[in-house]
């Protein structure tokens, strides 16, 4: 007879995190599906929604099997299907592509944080699913001609090792700065691309948010994205590297919210966390001393933005608490009464 192995604290935490994200994705996709017109976009969104729904059920059943409360996450109360479309079909697929890039990273991380075979399999399948739709959305956007690739480069003819200290130069106010290498361009371009998508999202959210403070927060997020795009673009142009830009779809002129302020704030928090993580990875791979400094300054602004968003969510009662570890001090006090 098989012995049941209870989930560990880290496994419970990852299940909770993914449940929040996946229930949010269902609500957003439901709204997209209500208004999508492009047949190819419809197929992508519908098949994604059907499979994501199965995953949500599987995650919910895991909580029940462990006799743990199923999180609230995001429900039908967080989406207004009758609201007019806030984004066009192209943006809906661009959005899904961004979220699948985030999901791929999250599931890979959570796989490494799991111990039970069934949960490792669950995250392995979740990761594969995210990768599949990352590919589908990328190909859709390329075929539509709205997703330019990162800048072209001549192929190296031989491997070369840095021999001079000035390879890492970049802090000098005057003097020659070496051109960017392809690793640096890759992460800078990723930052531009994700912030173009984020800027559109913040623009739409700012149009429809109900609470005035939340509306101002989204407007601040839009301006922050624009600032990051500008700074990263300047770095590319300094090295005579073109800055490919995408339209990333369109924001409509609707002012009626398709989502609750709670959902939009959580979505913003998720994207901000992704931005911080990508920024740190990009910093670690840069060999030019001035680039980590620029990225660190950006990271500070993003962190402050994220921190203020967290405070807003608590203020309005939108922050669902993760499962808590036992307060041993409080339990000890109780046993003495």
C-alpha positions in Angstrom: 0.0 0.0 0.0 1.4 3.4 -1.0 2.1 5.8 1.8 0.7 9.3 1.2 3.5 11.9 1.3 2.1 15.3 2.3 3.2 18.4 0.4 6.1 20.4 1.8 5.8 24.1 2.6 7.7 25.0 -0.6 5.4 22.8 -2.6 2.3 24.3 -1.0 3.7 27.8 -1.8 4.3 27.0 -5.4 0.8 25.5 -5.9 -0.7 28.6 -4.4 1.3 31.0 -6.6 0.5 29.1 -9.8 -3.2 28.9 -8.9 -3.4 32.7 -8.6 -1.7 33.2 -11.9 -3.7 30.6 -13.8 -7.1 31.7 -12.5 -6.1 35.3 -13.6 -5.2 34.0 -17.0 -8.6 32.3 -17.4 -10.4 35.6 -16.6 -8.3 37.6 -19.0 -8.7 35.0 -21.8 -12.5 34.9 -21.3 -12.7 38.6 -22.1 -10.4 38.2 -25.1 -12.5 35.3 -26.4 -15.7 37.4 -26.1 -14.4 39.9 -28.7 -11.8 38.1 -30.8 -12.4 38.3 -34.6 -9.3 36.9 -36.2 -9.8 33.1 -36.8 -6.2 32.2 -36.0 -6.2 34.3 -32.8 -9.5 32.7 -31.8 -8.0 29.2 -32.2 -5.0 30.0 -30.1 -7.0 31.7 -27.4 -9.7 29.0 -27.3 -7.3 26.0 -27.1 -5.2 27.8 -24.6 -8.2 28.5 -22.4 -9.4 24.9 -22.6 -6.1 23.5 -21.5 -5.5 26.1 -18.9 -8.9 25.3 -17.4 -7.9 21.7 -17.1 -4.7 22.7 -15.2 -6.7 25.0 -12.8 -9.0 22.0 -12.0 -5.9 19.8 -11.4 -4.3 22.3 -9.1 -7.6 22.8 -7.2 -8.0 19.0 -6.8 -4.4 18.9 -5.4 -5.4 21.4 -2.7 -8.5 19.3 -1.9 -6.5 16.0 -1.8 -4.2 17.6 0.7 -7.2 18.9 2.8 -6.0 22.5 2.2 -8.2 25.4 1.5 -8.5 26.1 -2.2 -7.3 29.7 -2.8 -9.9 32.3 -4.1 -7.6 33.4 -6.9 -9.7 35.2 -9.6 -13.3 34.3 -10.3 -16.2 35.4 -12.5 -16.4 38.5 -10.3 -13.1 39.8 -11.7 -14.2 39.9 -15.4 -17.0 41.8 -17.0 -17.6 40.0 -20.3 -20.1 42.5 -21.6 -17.6 45.3 -21.4 -16.3 46.5 -24.8 -12.9 45.2 -25.9 -10.0 47.1 -24.4 -7.3 45.7 -26.7 -7.3 44.4 -30.3 -6.6 40.8 -31.4 -2.9 41.4 -32.1 -2.4 42.7 -28.5 -4.3 39.8 -27.0 -1.8 37.4 -28.6 1.2 39.7 -27.7 -0.1 39.7 -24.1 -0.4 35.9 -24.1 3.1 35.5 -25.5 4.5 37.7 -22.7 2.6 35.7 -20.0 3.8 32.4 -21.5 7.4 33.6 -21.2 6.8 34.3 -17.5 5.0 31.0 -17.0 7.9 29.1 -18.6 10.3 30.5 -16.0 8.0 30.1 -13.1 7.3 26.4 -13.8 10.9 25.6 -14.4 11.7 27.2 -11.0 8.9 25.4 -9.3 9.9 22.1 -10.7 13.2 22.5 -9.0 11.4 23.4 -5.7 9.3 20.2 -5.7 10.0 16.8 -4.3 6.9 14.7 -5.0 6.9 13.0 -8.4 3.3 13.9 -9.2 4.0 17.6 -8.6 7.2 17.5 -10.6 5.2 16.0 -13.4 2.6 18.7 -13.0 5.1 21.5 -13.4 6.9 19.7 -16.2 3.6 19.5 -18.2 2.8 23.1 -17.3 6.2 24.2 -18.5 5.8 22.3 -21.8 2.3 23.9 -22.2 3.7 27.4 -21.7 6.5 26.7 -24.2 4.1 25.4 -26.7 2.0 28.6 -26.6 5.0 30.8 -26.5 5.9 29.3 -29.8 2.4 29.5 -31.2 2.0 33.2 -30.3 5.4 34.1 -31.6 4.7 32.5 -35.0 1.3 34.1 -35.2 2.8 37.6 -34.6 5.7 37.0 -37.0 3.3 36.0 -39.7 1.2 39.1 -39.0 4.4 41.2 -39.4 4.1 42.9 -36.0 7.0 41.2 -34.1 10.4 42.4 -35.4 13.3 40.2 -34.5 16.2 41.4 -32.5 18.9 43.2 -34.5 20.8 41.3 -37.2 24.6 40.7 -36.7 27.5 39.4 -38.7 28.5 35.8 -37.8 31.9 35.6 -36.0 34.6 33.9 -38.0 36.6 32.7 -34.9 36.4 32.6 -31.1 38.1 35.6 -29.5 39.1 36.2 -25.9 39.2 39.7 -24.3 42.8 40.8 -23.7 42.6 44.4 -22.5 40.9 45.9 -19.5 39.1 48.5 -21.6 36.8 45.7 -22.8 34.9 46.4 -19.7 35.1 50.2 -20.0 32.0 52.3 -20.1 32.0 54.5 -17.1 34.2 57.2 -18.6 32.4 60.5 -19.5 34.7 60.9 -22.6 36.6 58.4 -24.6 35.7 55.4 -26.7 33.2 52.8 -25.5 33.3 49.4 -27.1 30.3 48.4 -29.0 27.8 46.1 -27.3 28.2 42.4 -27.6 25.3 40.2 -28.7 24.6 39.0 -25.1 24.1 42.6 -23.9 22.0 43.4 -27.0 19.8 40.4 -26.3 18.9 41.4 -22.8 18.5 45.1 -23.7 16.2 44.2 -26.5 14.2 41.9 -24.3 13.7 44.8 -21.9 12.5 47.0 -24.7 10.1 44.4 -26.1 8.5 43.6 -22.7 8.2 47.2 -21.7 6.4 48.1 -25.0 3.9 45.4 -24.2 3.7 46.6 -20.6 3.2 50.2 -21.7 0.2 49.3 -23.8 -1.3 47.3 -20.9 -0.8 50.2 -18.4 -2.4 52.5 -21.0 -5.5 50.4 -21.2 -5.7 49.7 -17.4 -5.4 53.5 -16.7 -8.4 54.2 -19.0 -10.7 51.9 -17.1 -9.6 51.6 -13.5 -12.4 52.6 -11.1 -10.3 53.8 -8.1 -8.6 57.1 -8.7 -5.4 56.0 -6.9 -5.2 52.9 -8.9 -5.8 54.8 -12.1 -2.9 57.1 -11.2 -0.7 54.1 -10.4 -1.3 52.6 -13.9 -0.5 56.0 -15.5 2.7 56.0 -13.5 3.5 52.5 -14.8 3.0 53.6 -18.3 5.4 56.5 -17.9 7.9 54.1 -16.2 7.8 51.8 -19.2 8.3 54.7 -21.6 11.3 55.8 -19.6 12.9 52.3 -19.7 12.2 52.0 -23.4 13.9 55.3 -24.0 17.0 54.5 -21.9 17.5 51.1 -23.4 17.0 52.4 -26.9 19.7 55.1 -26.3 22.1 52.4 -25.3 21.5 50.5 -28.5 21.8 53.7 -30.6 25.1 54.6 -29.0 26.5 51.4 -30.6 24.8 52.1 -33.9 22.4 49.3 -33.3 18.9 49.8 -34.7 16.0 49.8 -32.3 13.3 47.5 -33.8 9.9 48.5 -32.5 6.6 46.7 -32.6 3.1 48.2 -32.6 2.3 45.5 -30.0 -1.4 45.8 -31.0 -3.8 48.6 -30.2 -5.5 49.9 -27.1 -9.2 50.8 -27.9 -10.9 54.0 -26.7 -13.1 52.1 -24.2 -13.4 53.5 -20.7 -15.5 50.6 -19.3 -13.5 48.1 -17.3 -13.4 44.5 -18.5 -11.6 43.5 -15.3 -11.7 44.3 -11.6 -9.1 46.7 -10.3 -7.9 43.8 -8.1 -7.1 41.7 -11.2 -5.4 44.5 -13.0 -3.2 45.3 -10.0 -2.2 41.7 -9.6 -1.4 41.4 -13.3 0.7 44.5 -13.0 2.5 43.1 -10.0 3.3 39.9 -11.9 4.7 41.8 -14.9 6.8 44.0 -12.6 8.3 41.0 -10.8 9.2 39.5 -14.2 10.8 42.8 -15.2 12.9 42.9 -12.0 14.1 39.3 -12.6 15.0 39.9 -16.2 16.8 43.1 -15.3 18.9 41.2 -12.7 19.8 38.4 -15.2 20.8 41.0 -17.8 23.0 42.8 -15.3 24.8 39.6 -14.3 25.7 38.8 -18.0 26.9 42.3 -18.9 30.6 42.8 -19.2 30.5 46.5 -19.7 30.7 48.3 -16.4 28.3 51.1 -17.3 25.4 48.8 -18.2 24.9 47.2 -14.7 24.8 50.7 -13.3 22.1 51.8 -15.7 20.1 48.6 -15.0 20.5 49.1 -11.3 19.0 52.6 -11.5 16.1 51.2 -13.5 15.7 48.3 -11.1 15.4 50.8 -8.2 12.5 52.6 -10.0 10.8 49.3 -10.8 11.2 48.1 -7.2 9.7 51.3 -5.8 6.8 51.0 -8.3 6.2 47.4 -7.2 6.4 48.3 -3.5 3.8 51.0 -3.9 1.6 48.6 -5.8 1.7 46.1 -3.0 0.7 48.8 -0.5 -2.3 49.8 -2.7 -3.5 46.2 -2.9 -3.4 45.8 0.8 -5.2 49.1 1.3 -8.1 48.0 -0.8 -8.2 44.4 0.6 -7.1 42.8 -2.7 -4.1 40.8 -1.3 -4.9 37.2 -0.7 -2.5 35.8 1.9 -0.4 32.8 1.0 -0.6 29.8 3.5 1.1 30.8 6.7 3.7 28.9 8.7 2.6 28.2 12.3 3.4 31.0 14.8 5.2 28.9 17.4 5.6 31.8 19.8 1.8 32.4 19.8 1.1 28.7 20.1 3.4 28.5 23.1 1.6 31.4 24.8 -1.7 29.7 24.1 -0.6 26.5 25.7 0.2 28.3 29.0 -3.2 29.8 29.4 
